[in-house]
Amino acid sequence: MKSIDPSPRPPVARWLGYAVLALFALISLGPIWIAVKTALSDSTTLFSGASSFLPRDPTLFNLQRVLGFVNPADPRLARMSYGKIDFFRALINSVIFTLLAVLPQIAFSAMAAYAFARLQFRGRRLIFFLFLCATMIPGIVLFIPNFILIKDLGWLNTFQGMAAPYALMTPFAVFFLRQMFLSTPRELEECARIDGASYVSIFFRIVLPFHRSALATLTIIASLSAWNDFFWPFLVGRSESVRVMAVAINAFRQQQAGGTPDWSGLMACTVLGIVPIFILLLLFGRKVVESFQYAGPK
Amino acid sequence: MSERKLSPVLPPPPLIPREPVRRSIFHALFYKDSICAWIFIAPAVIGFAVFYLVPCIRAVYISLTDWNLLRPAKFVGFSNYSRLWNDGQFWNAMRVTVFYVLYNIPIQTVVGLLLAALLDRVGRSVFLRSVILAPYLIANVIAAILWFWMLDPLLGFINALVQTMGFQRISFFSSQQLALPTIAAVNIWRHMGFVALLFYTGMQAIPRSLYEAARIEGAGPWQSFWNITLPLLRPTLVFVLVTSIIGSFQIFDTIAVTTLGGPVNSTRSIVWYIYESSFEFYRMGYASAMSCVLFLGLTVVTVVQMRILRSGQSELG
């Protein structure tokens, strides 16, 4: 009998596989690199350097000017015919919006998830079923009535109006945490109950600490989707004082639709919008990848 | 053990000494299942009612009215729906959206499967997985503006390459034929890594012994992919197809940044058309009617898919 080869593929096929994977890695990161290159290029070199992979005379000027760190009297600003981009404000707004949308969402969703996983009450199955159905509703169906609600409350162009629909719950967060909480070892909870612990203290002292990792996963997913959110903030938060990163980038692009856009400025904004995500990947790469990998089909 | 047994209202097990059950309101708040449960779910239920349940019902009501936000809504019955039936723009939007889904989903799924199979068989590093996931972690708006710049007819990197290779520069986003496939390509770029990761996770659950057995029987890599991987991956495949098709039908962000529905309606997708009707022309009733039709259509598509793909069953048992 032939012995079983430990490596499953002949070497040629393996190398071909590596080559294709490398190609996909290049396709994934290439465009991001071109954005970085453009952000680091002087805007006068864009035409001559269009096909090059490296910036000509690399400069931090674009990043500094979109963040507002350049003296308004700087002669380099006078040479540019573009409108001013204030992206610093947008980044701060994105941080505020993300915190407001994510932190209460996770707290309240965790409370509800615990009740769905462990407590008996009338209507439990019906309410949970309705929550599940809500994941099927297309966003636009809800955006129209929700916009009218926020407008009637006088909350247009406020952070509370932008964060409100996410702050109390999202069906995904409740569903995800319920699945996790169902796996809490029964013995832990029973011991606590025999010792006379209330549901509240079991929730805080046993369930939450036991599921730290799942809570971190949910925090990563919810924060990224809030940071990247566009449609809803675009509807209710367009004024400069509250608009988030994605809404601001879209606004800069539309302002300049007529002439040649300020590409180096736009790409500087793009890079700044991506940087937090890359920091997250560098610090917690494995955790981020596994969050998206395992939160999917469950 | 059932949850009911844990309820403190029942008599405690005889051998464990414990203090007598206090029956104050305060006690009930923290110990009684039903009361405690309502305290726990109250914020989420309020959020659900205010931002999901009531709006969903209200959307149906608004769709039966004529309303421009300035004057009070006027009840008009089903006339928005009959108008929709005769609106060429609506059918154009439907056609554009279906074409978009047809460009997007097959390529994205096949590329995702290929990538996942490669990750599963040759390279399993976390580094590689985070690299291919990176585009998915970027905002839609950023992915759109990035490719808008890469494909710029005058200064874009891709067009510079196209010219170096001796071809004419291509105006991807301002061509009636190319705009929609280009938008689909941008979203394939953003989603392929994520889809691959989900398939990869599904493939990890397939017992390696099956591949060993197939190889001993003389099956090549293609045969084992078709006869082992693909059938056993079906639950994941169904999940990915159902969710990505629902998402694909709602294409909006990329269009909002790049083409704004143009050139000549060639990228006016259904959600973009609903957005224009409601938030630019303030025809709230008509827009809501279209959104309800979209919801209904997506539900039908999903149910049909579930039926065809028999999602509940897995060959692994």
Interface residues (C-beta under 8 A of the other chain):
Chain A: I4 P8 R9 A13 R14 G17 Y18 V20 L21 F24 A25 I27 S28 L29 P31 I32 I34 A35 T38 L46 F47 A50 S51 F108 S109 M111 A112 Y114 A115 F116 R118 L119 Q120 F121 R122 R124 I127 L130 F131 A134 M136 I137 P138 G139 I140 V141 L142 I144 P145 N146 F147 I148 L149 K151 A164 P165 A167 L168 M169 P171 V174 R186 E189 E190 R193 I194 G196 S198 Y199 V200 S201 F203 L224 W227 N228 D229 F230 F231 F234 L235 M245 A246 I249 N250 R253 T260 W263 L266 M267 T270 G273 I274 I277 F278 L280 L281 G285 R286 V288 V289 F292 Q293 Y294 G296 P297
Chain B: M1 E3 R4 L6 S7 P8 I16 R18 E19 F30 Y31 D33 S34 C36 A37 W38 F40 I41 P43 A44 V45 I46 G47 F48 V50 F51 Y52 L53 V54 P55 C56 R58 A59 I62 L69 L114 L115 L118 L119 R121 V122 G123 V126 F127 L128 R129 S130 V131 I132 L133 A134 P135 Y136 L137 I138 A139 N140 V141 I142 I145 L146 W147 F148 W149 M150 D152 L154 L155 G156 F157 N159 A160 L161 Q163 T164 W189 M192 G193 F194 L197 L198 Y200 T201 G202 Y211 E212 R215 I216 P221 P235 T236 F239 V240 I246 F249 Q250 F252 D253 A256 V257 V271 I274 Y275 S278 F279 M284 A287 S288 S291 C292 L294 F295 L298 T299 T302
